[in-house]
Amino acid sequence: MRLTEIPPDGHAWQLEDVARENGFPVGRYQSQRSVYIPLPSSFEALQGALGGKFRGNLRRRRKLLEENGKISLEHFRGGPDLQARLEECFAIEQSGWKGRRGEPANLDRRIHGFYSALARRASREGSFSLFRLMLDGRPIAFQYGLTQNGIYSLLMTSYDESLRDCGPGHFLVEEVVKTCIESGQREFDFLGCDLEWKRAWSSTSRQHTWLFIFRDSLRGRFLHSMKFKLTPAVRRLRAHWEKGEKS
C-alpha cells in the first residue's frame, strides 16, 4: 500500500500506527514541502512581515498593470454560468507553459472533468471559490480554490503570460489574501511544491511524506528491505564513489 503526500496532521498516520502494532513492515519517504500563509487579523499586519523589496515590487507591478486598463476582481461561488467561466480560465491555462508542454486541463478529458465536477459539487456545499482578475472586462488571471475549516486551499492558478512583467499572478494572490482575511479565514495554503514565487509570500511550509505499508509475509519483508535498506545503501555508496572520483 502506498499513500502519497500526507501532511503532518494527516489521518493516514493512524493507519501507520495500526500497521506497526500488527507487525507490518512500514517505511516513509519525505516528499515535497508546501508553502502556506498563516493569516493575521489584518492585511496590514501581513504586509509588515513581507520584505520591503517584495512590497516595492508589488506596488510597481500593480501600477504597471493598471496602466494597461481598468482592473477588477470577480469572485464566483457557483451559479448557472460557472462552467462558462471555468472554460475561460482553462483557456488561460492552456495559453501558458502548461499548454506548450501539453499539460493543461483542456487537453485531458479526465482532468477537465475532475475540476469541472469538483467545482459543481463544492459550489453546492458552499466551499468553492473562483477568483478572476479582470483587465477591461477580460480575465487575465484566475485562482480555483476551496475553503474548509478556515483554510483556503489553492488548487489551480494561471495567468496571461503576455502580461508577465506586470505580475498579474502576485496581484491576484494579494487580492485573494485580502478577501480571506476579511472573511475570517486563518490560512492561505498554496498546496503543491515549494516554488520560489510562493516563498516570496511566506517562509512557512509543511513537509509531506509518502507512506508505504507492505504485507506481513516473506515477500513483503523482502520488498521492504530492498526499498528502505538496500537501495538507500547503494545510493550512499554511489554518491561516495562519485565524490571520490571528482576529488
Secondary structure, DSSP 8 states (H G I E B T S, - for coil): -EEEEE-TT-THHHHHHHHHHTT--EEEEEEEEEEEEE--SSHHHHHHHS-HHHHHHHHHHHHHHHTTS-EEEEEE---TTHHHHHHHHHHHHHHSHHHHTT--GGG-HHHHHHHHHHHHHHHHHT-EEEEEEEETTEEEEEEEEEEETTEEEEEEEEE-GGGGGG-HHHHHHHHHHHHHHHTT--EEE--SS--HHHHTT-S-EEEEEEEEE--SSHHHHHHHHIIIIIHHHHHHHHHHHHHHHH-
